[in-house]
Amino acid sequence: MEIYSRALAQRINNMGYSKIEPIPTYIPPVEGYQATFSDWKSKAKGDYPFQVINPHYLRRSHSVFDNVQWLRETWPNPVFINAQDAKAKGIMDGDTVLLTSQHGKVLRTALVTERFMPGVIGLPHGSWVDMDEKTGIDKGGADNILCGPVSTGQGASGWNTCIVQLEKYAGASLIPDVEKPQRIIF
């Protein structure tokens, strides 16, 4: 087992994406939990106080099968919000919510649950983009709209987590995915 590797550190550091030490050292992830705070020491939350994770969802395999109507009916693709966070934001099951990151905006229907920790939101991975050209908001719930082009080095990506602001949406409610026209790609 190699615990100290100057060669690995030099190779990674020369790539220019990130810097690592030759000994295992904790590196806070880009747009991870610590980034939800404007001041980590005093635990003051910042402009994007929620961390989004992108669980794989039974409705699809990445984006494959996202246009299958039976799967849309069975698994409606909500955004999972902790009950404590939902209560603080005045959000209830079925409300349309807006997730905003520094990279984009997404609308989804809220599913309030205790299965996620406070401060963590679950937006299922792989939904097809349904961009509203007038507002610039994705109505399809595509997680990649919220995650920016984050290069992190060391072979790890920054695409499976990001930080967002969450709010109850004041506009029209989302149409359930099962009621949207099926898109067939030729």
Secondary structure, 3 states (H helix, E strand, C coil): CCCCCHHHHHHHHHHCCCCCCCCCCCCCCCCCHHHHEEECCCCEECCCCEEEECCCCCCCECCECCCCHHHHHHCCCCEEEEHHHHHHHCCCCCCEEEEECCCCEEEEEEEEECCCCCCEEECCCCCCCCEECCCCEECCCCHHHHCCCCECCCCCECCCEEEEEEEECCCCCCCCHHHCCCCCCC
